[in-house]
Amino acid sequence: MKKIGFRLLLRMICGKLARLISGHEPLPARLQIWNFGKGSAIMATCAHCGKKTTFGRNRPWSKKATPRTFRPNLQSISIYENGRKVRKVLCAKCIRTLVKTS
């Protein structure tokens, strides 16, 4: 086994991280983070219909328009798909539709 110095190893690791962060290389599956909370980096979408956050404006009586976001009512639920239990993030409308069709 070839010996490499600490500085060379550090440079190799930093180079790999820089390529991952810049988007030139995809993240490995074990490093992907799914966070659907407020202010998350990954936009939360419904797994069935694709509904996601939209943007608009508040229009009060004074007609002073201020920006706002319309977030879908997403819920994390367990459903059976092909005989296996799977966790999915679905909007409330899709959950209601699933209940009605089953």
C-alpha positions as CSV (number, residue, x, y, z in Angstrom):
1,M,0.0,0.0,0.0
2,K,1.4,3.4,-1.0
3,K,2.0,5.9,1.8
4,I,0.7,9.4,1.2
5,G,1.4,12.5,3.3
6,F,-1.2,14.1,5.5
7,R,-1.2,17.4,3.5
8,L,-1.8,15.5,0.2
9,L,-4.6,13.5,1.8
10,L,-6.1,16.8,3.1
11,R,-5.9,18.4,-0.3
12,M,-7.6,15.4,-2.0
13,I,-10.4,15.5,0.5
14,C,-10.9,19.3,0.2
15,G,-10.9,19.0,-3.6
16,K,-13.6,16.3,-3.5
17,L,-15.7,18.4,-1.1
18,A,-15.3,21.4,-3.3
19,R,-16.5,19.5,-6.4
20,L,-19.5,18.2,-4.4
21,I,-20.5,21.6,-3.0
22,S,-20.1,23.3,-6.4
23,G,-22.5,20.8,-8.0
24,H,-20.0,19.2,-10.4
25,E,-20.5,15.8,-8.8
26,P,-23.8,14.5,-7.3
27,L,-23.9,13.8,-3.6
28,P,-23.7,10.1,-2.6
29,A,-27.1,8.7,-1.4
30,R,-25.9,8.5,2.2
31,L,-25.0,12.3,2.3
32,Q,-28.3,13.5,0.8
33,I,-30.4,15.3,3.4
34,W,-34.2,15.6,3.2
35,N,-35.6,18.4,5.3
36,F,-39.1,19.7,4.6
37,G,-39.1,22.3,7.4
38,K,-39.4,26.0,7.0
39,G,-36.5,27.5,5.2
40,S,-35.1,24.2,3.9
41,A,-32.7,24.0,1.0
42,I,-34.7,21.4,-0.8
43,M,-38.1,22.5,-2.0
44,A,-40.9,20.4,-0.5
45,T,-43.2,18.8,-3.1
46,C,-46.0,16.3,-3.1
47,A,-44.8,12.9,-4.3
48,H,-48.1,12.3,-6.2
49,C,-49.2,15.6,-7.8
50,G,-46.0,17.6,-7.6
51,K,-47.6,20.5,-5.7
52,K,-45.0,22.9,-4.3
53,T,-44.5,26.3,-2.8
54,T,-45.8,29.2,-4.9
55,F,-45.3,32.9,-4.5
56,G,-47.8,35.8,-4.5
57,R,-48.7,39.0,-2.8
58,N,-50.7,40.0,0.2
59,R,-53.4,42.6,-0.7
60,P,-54.8,44.3,2.4
61,W,-57.4,47.1,2.5
62,S,-54.7,49.7,1.9
63,K,-53.7,48.0,-1.4
64,K,-50.1,47.9,-0.3
65,A,-48.8,44.7,-1.9
66,T,-46.2,42.7,0.1
67,P,-44.7,39.4,-1.0
68,R,-45.7,36.1,0.6
69,T,-45.5,32.4,0.0
70,F,-48.3,29.8,-0.4
71,R,-47.1,26.5,1.1
72,P,-49.0,23.3,0.4
73,N,-50.4,21.2,3.3
74,L,-47.8,18.4,3.2
75,Q,-48.1,15.4,5.4
76,S,-45.7,12.5,5.8
77,I,-47.7,9.2,5.7
78,S,-47.1,5.5,5.3
79,I,-48.9,3.7,2.4
80,Y,-48.8,0.3,0.9
81,E,-47.3,0.2,-2.6
82,N,-46.9,-3.2,-4.3
83,G,-47.3,-5.0,-1.0
84,R,-44.6,-2.9,0.7
85,K,-45.0,-0.2,3.3
86,V,-43.6,3.1,2.0
87,R,-43.3,6.5,3.6
88,K,-44.3,9.4,1.3
89,V,-44.8,13.1,1.6
90,L,-48.3,13.9,0.2
91,C,-50.5,17.0,0.2
92,A,-53.8,16.8,2.0
93,K,-55.8,16.7,-1.3
94,C,-53.9,13.6,-2.5
95,I,-54.4,11.9,0.9
96,R,-58.2,12.5,0.6
97,T,-58.2,11.2,-2.9
98,L,-56.3,8.0,-1.8
99,V,-58.8,7.4,1.0
100,K,-61.8,7.9,-1.4
101,T,-60.4,5.4,-4.0
102,S,-59.4,2.7,-1.6
